[in-house]
Amino acid sequence: DLLLIDSSLPLDDSVALIQSMKQENPETRSIVITDTTQQRRRVVQAGADYTSSSFDFDTQICVILNQLDRTLLGCTEFSETTSKKDSPGSGS
């Protein structure tokens, strides 16, 4: 499971949500989009697995979704050439 929290959620609510999820399901991964160093520090102390600024979120979410997809598919390795050859316009 993956918990994704945006910085628009008040910080205290984000912290409470992370702590609650970690108690109910410790395997749940949490990603928090933060605006400040103080926010990052608080959510990491609460148990967040990963933080990202909104500036680099688009790039980071692609990496995260790729990892999540590999986990769900049970893959241990990912080949860039495999993913590209099946994409539209790749000539295959």
C-alpha positions as protocol buffer text, in pm:
chain_id: "A"
residue {
  index: 1
  type: ASP
  ca { x: 0 y: 0 z: 0 }
}
residue {
  index: 2
  type: LEU
  ca { x: 107 y: 355 z: -65 }
}
residue {
  index: 3
  type: LEU
  ca { x: 2 y: 669 z: 119 }
}
residue {
  index: 4
  type: LEU
  ca { x: 60 y: 989 z: -80 }
}
residue {
  index: 5
  type: ILE
  ca { x: 10 y: 1316 z: 109 }
}
residue {
  index: 6
  type: ASP
  ca { x: 16 y: 1658 z: -54 }
}
residue {
  index: 7
  type: SER
  ca { x: 140 y: 1971 z: 121 }
}
residue {
  index: 8
  type: SER
  ca { x: -210 y: 2120 z: 104 }
}
residue {
  index: 9
  type: LEU
  ca { x: -310 y: 1895 z: 397 }
}
residue {
  index: 10
  type: PRO
  ca { x: -230 y: 2075 z: 724 }
}
residue {
  index: 11
  type: LEU
  ca { x: 97 y: 1955 z: 875 }
}
residue {
  index: 12
  type: ASP
  ca { x: -55 y: 1829 z: 1201 }
}
residue {
  index: 13
  type: ASP
  ca { x: -310 y: 1625 z: 1003 }
}
residue {
  index: 14
  type: SER
  ca { x: -32 y: 1482 z: 784 }
}
residue {
  index: 15
  type: VAL
  ca { x: 166 y: 1376 z: 1091 }
}
residue {
  index: 16
  type: ALA
  ca { x: -141 y: 1218 z: 1253 }
}
residue {
  index: 17
  type: LEU
  ca { x: -230 y: 1034 z: 931 }
}
residue {
  index: 18
  type: ILE
  ca { x: 120 y: 892 z: 890 }
}
residue {
  index: 19
  type: GLN
  ca { x: 134 y: 778 z: 1252 }
}
residue {
  index: 20
  type: SER
  ca { x: -210 y: 617 z: 1229 }
}
residue {
  index: 21
  type: MET
  ca { x: -125 y: 434 z: 906 }
}
residue {
  index: 22
  type: LYS
  ca { x: 208 y: 311 z: 1047 }
}
residue {
  index: 23
  type: GLN
  ca { x: 29 y: 169 z: 1351 }
}
residue {
  index: 24
  type: GLU
  ca { x: -245 y: -2 z: 1148 }
}
residue {
  index: 25
  type: ASN
  ca { x: -25 y: -127 z: 865 }
}
residue {
  index: 26
  type: PRO
  ca { x: 350 y: -87 z: 922 }
}
residue {
  index: 27
  type: GLU
  ca { x: 429 y: -204 z: 567 }
}
residue {
  index: 28
  type: THR
  ca { x: 245 y: 92 z: 414 }
}
residue {
  index: 29
  type: ARG
  ca { x: 489 y: 326 z: 241 }
}
residue {
  index: 30
  type: SER
  ca { x: 428 y: 698 z: 271 }
}
residue {
  index: 31
  type: ILE
  ca { x: 534 y: 979 z: 43 }
}
residue {
  index: 32
  type: VAL
  ca { x: 480 y: 1338 z: 150 }
}
residue {
  index: 33
  type: ILE
  ca { x: 507 y: 1640 z: -75 }
}
residue {
  index: 34
  type: THR
  ca { x: 643 y: 1918 z: 142 }
}
residue {
  index: 35
  type: ASP
  ca { x: 719 y: 2287 z: 109 }
}
residue {
  index: 36
  type: THR
  ca { x: 972 y: 2346 z: 385 }
}
residue {
  index: 37
  type: THR
  ca { x: 1255 y: 2180 z: 572 }
}
residue {
  index: 38
  type: GLN
  ca { x: 1051 y: 2199 z: 893 }
}
residue {
  index: 39
  type: GLN
  ca { x: 767 y: 2004 z: 727 }
}
residue {
  index: 40
  type: ARG
  ca { x: 1011 y: 1743 z: 597 }
}
residue {
  index: 41
  type: ARG
  ca { x: 1164 y: 1700 z: 940 }
}
residue {
  index: 42
  type: ARG
  ca { x: 825 y: 1656 z: 1111 }
}
residue {
  index: 43
  type: VAL
  ca { x: 684 y: 1404 z: 864 }
}
residue {
  index: 44
  type: VAL
  ca { x: 1005 y: 1199 z: 864 }
}
residue {
  index: 45
  type: GLN
  ca { x: 996 y: 1192 z: 1245 }
}
residue {
  index: 46
  type: ALA
  ca { x: 634 y: 1073 z: 1217 }
}
residue {
  index: 47
  type: GLY
  ca { x: 746 y: 785 z: 994 }
}
residue {
  index: 48
  type: ALA
  ca { x: 725 y: 909 z: 635 }
}
residue {
  index: 49
  type: ASP
  ca { x: 938 y: 698 z: 403 }
}
residue {
  index: 50
  type: TYR
  ca { x: 1002 y: 964 z: 143 }
}
residue {
  index: 51
  type: THR
  ca { x: 956 y: 1338 z: 102 }
}
residue {
  index: 52
  type: SER
  ca { x: 957 y: 1544 z: -214 }
}
residue {
  index: 53
  type: SER
  ca { x: 924 y: 1911 z: -285 }
}
residue {
  index: 54
  type: SER
  ca { x: 645 y: 2009 z: -518 }
}
residue {
  index: 55
  type: PHE
  ca { x: 911 y: 2144 z: -756 }
}
residue {
  index: 56
  type: ASP
  ca { x: 1049 y: 1801 z: -845 }
}
residue {
  index: 57
  type: PHE
  ca { x: 732 y: 1603 z: -783 }
}
residue {
  index: 58
  type: ASP
  ca { x: 658 y: 1523 z: -1150 }
}
residue {
  index: 59
  type: THR
  ca { x: 995 y: 1357 z: -1192 }
}
residue {
  index: 60
  type: GLN
  ca { x: 982 y: 1182 z: -859 }
}
residue {
  index: 61
  type: ILE
  ca { x: 631 y: 1041 z: -906 }
}
residue {
  index: 62
  type: CYS
  ca { x: 743 y: 872 z: -1228 }
}
residue {
  index: 63
  type: VAL
  ca { x: 1024 y: 699 z: -1040 }
}
residue {
  index: 64
  type: ILE
  ca { x: 788 y: 603 z: -756 }
}
residue {
  index: 65
  type: LEU
  ca { x: 518 y: 469 z: -986 }
}
residue {
  index: 66
  type: ASN
  ca { x: 777 y: 269 z: -1177 }
}
residue {
  index: 67
  type: GLN
  ca { x: 898 y: 114 z: -851 }
}
residue {
  index: 68
  type: LEU
  ca { x: 542 y: 47 z: -735 }
}
residue {
  index: 69
  type: ASP
  ca { x: 458 y: -115 z: -1070 }
}
residue {
  index: 70
  type: ARG
  ca { x: 762 y: -343 z: -1046 }
}
residue {
  index: 71
  type: THR
  ca { x: 666 y: -436 z: -689 }
}
residue {
  index: 72
  type: LEU
  ca { x: 308 y: -517 z: -787 }
}
residue {
  index: 73
  type: LEU
  ca { x: 423 y: -725 z: -1083 }
}
residue {
  index: 74
  type: GLY
  ca { x: 675 y: -911 z: -870 }
}
residue {
  index: 75
  type: CYS
  ca { x: 963 y: -800 z: -1091 }
}
residue {
  index: 76
  type: THR
  ca { x: 1307 y: -768 z: -945 }
}
residue {
  index: 77
  type: GLU
  ca { x: 1461 y: -607 z: -1254 }
}
residue {
  index: 78
  type: PHE
  ca { x: 1333 y: -352 z: -1501 }
}
residue {
  index: 79
  type: SER
  ca { x: 1459 y: -313 z: -1854 }
}
residue {
  index: 80
  type: GLU
  ca { x: 1434 y: 28 z: -2016 }
}
residue {
  index: 81
  type: THR
  ca { x: 1451 y: -136 z: -2359 }
}
residue {
  index: 82
  type: THR
  ca { x: 1155 y: -361 z: -2276 }
}
residue {
  index: 83
  type: SER
  ca { x: 940 y: -68 z: -2169 }
}
residue {
  index: 84
  type: LYS
  ca { x: 1036 y: 143 z: -2470 }
}
residue {
  index: 85
  type: LYS
  ca { x: 987 y: -125 z: -2735 }
}
residue {
  index: 86
  type: ASP
  ca { x: 622 y: -166 z: -2633 }
}
residue {
  index: 87
  type: SER
  ca { x: 546 y: 205 z: -2637 }
}
residue {
  index: 88
  type: PRO
  ca { x: 364 y: 374 z: -2928 }
}
residue {
  index: 89
  type: GLY
  ca { x: 592 y: 522 z: -3191 }
}
residue {
  index: 90
  type: SER
  ca { x: 883 y: 296 z: -3104 }
}
residue {
  index: 91
  type: GLY
  ca { x: 866 y: 114 z: -3435 }
}
residue {
  index: 92
  type: SER
  ca { x: 788 y: -230 z: -3291 }
}
